[in-house]
Amino acid sequence: MPQLVDAMARLGTESAFEVLARANKLAQGGMDVINLGIGQPDFKTPNHIVEAAIKAMRDGHHGYTPANGIPEVREAVAADILKYRKVEVNPDNVVIMPGGKPTMFFAVLMFGQPGTEIIYPNPGFPIYESVIKFSGAKPIPMPLYEENGFSFSAEEVLGLITPKTRLIIINSPANPTGGTVPRAEMDKLAAGLAEHPHVTVLSDEIYSRMLYDGREHVSMLEYEHLKNRVIMLDGWSKTYAMTGWRLGYAVWPDALVEHATRLAINCHSCVNAPTQWAGKAALDGPQDEADAMIKAFDERRRVIVDELNKVDGFRCSEPGGAFYAFPNIEGTGMSARALQDGLLEKAGVAIIAGTSFGAMGEGYVRFSYANSTENIIRAIARVREFLAAR
C-alpha cells in the first residue's frame, strides 16, 4: 500500500462532480435524468470565441506562452476590469490561469500552514475549506445566514480576525447561495481591514457579471488602501459558457505576482495558447450573447424560485446573483444528503446537498438553474411527487 503524506487525508472534493458522474451513469442505464446539480451554463460558447481558437491553431500558436499569460490577453483583461469595475490595473499584475481553482490553491498555499488561520464563507464553494485543510492552516468559517440574504456581516467577519489570520476569502455573487454583498457591508469590511495589515484578501468574483434586479458588483479592487493585499479571481467559464476551456485569471498585488508566476511555472508551465486567444476574443468581441445568457438566467431564476416555494416543506429566497437557488428544506424533515440522494435515485433529479458546501449548509440544497425553463418546471414537479410519495 502506498504511504501517502498526511495532508492527502485532509484534501476534500467537490460533490457536484460526484453527483454528475452518478447522474450520467443513471442516464446511460436508461433513466431520464434532469441535471440541476452541476454549475455550468447550458449554452454553447459564442461562435466568434470558438473561431478565434481555431484561427490561433491555424496561425501556428502551438507553443509555450509566458507563464503569466500572453501579453495581449493580459492587456485585454486589464481593459475589461476598467470597463466593468472602473478600476485600473497593470497588465503585469494579471496572471492567466487554467480556470479559477488554481488561484484559490496558490493563494492558500502562500498563506496557509500549521499555526495560521484562514477565514472562508460557509456555506461556500467546497474547494476553499478543502485546500485550507490541505495546507495545514485552521479553517475559520465565515457564517452566511438566510435571513441576511446569505451576505456576510462585516462586523462578524472582522471579529473573527486574530493575530494568526493570514487570509480572508470572500465570494460575491456567491456559490452555492446566489447571495450578494451590498456595498455598505463591503465598505465596512474594507474600512475594518485597515486595522489588520497582516491580513490578505482573496476576492472570488467569478460571477461578477451575473447580477439581477439592478444590483451592483462591488469589487475589492476598488478600495485603494487594500490594493497591496487583494487577490482578485475571475475568468471566462461562467460569463461566456467556457467551463471546459479551463481559462481564468487573477489580479495579484505587486508583492505576490512574482510568487504566483513562479507557482504557475512549477505547476502547469502556462495556459494553452489557443484558449488564451479565444479568451481575448471573448473580452474584446461582442457581448450580446453573454448578455442574452444572463437575461435568460434571470428569467429562469424567477421561475425556479416561484416553483420551489410551491413545494411543501421548502422555503426559497430570491438569489441576487450567479445561477443557483438555495432553498431551505427543513420543513421536509429530511437531511440535505438524504434529499439529494433520494431525488437522484428515485426521481431522476440531480441537485447538490447543502452540506457539500460546509456544515452550515445542512437544511438546504442547491439547485442550478443553468438549464431550460421547461426542465426546471419538470424537475420541480418531480420533487413534489417524490416528497408526496414518502
Buried (B, 14 or more C-beta within 10 A) or exposed (E): EEEEEEEEEBEBEBBBEEBBEBBEEBBEEEBEBBBBBBBBBBBEBBEBBBEBBEBBEEEEBEEEBBBBBBEEBBBBBBBBBEEBBEBEBEBBBBBBBBBBBBBBBBBBBBBBEEEBBBBBBBBBBBBBBBBBBBBBBBBBBBBBBBEBBBBBBBEEBBEBBEEEBBBBBBBBBBBBBBBBBBEEBBBBBBBBBEEBEEBBBBBBBBBBBBBBEEBEBBBBBBBEEBBEBBBBBBBBBBBBBBBEBBBBBBBBBEEBBEBBBEBBEEBBEBBBBBBBBBBBBBBBBEBEBBEEBBEBBBEBBEBBBEBBBEBEBBBBBBBBBBBBBBBBBBBBEBBBBEBBBBBBEBBBBBBBBBBBBBEBBBBBBBBBBBBEBEBBBBBBBBBBEBBEEE
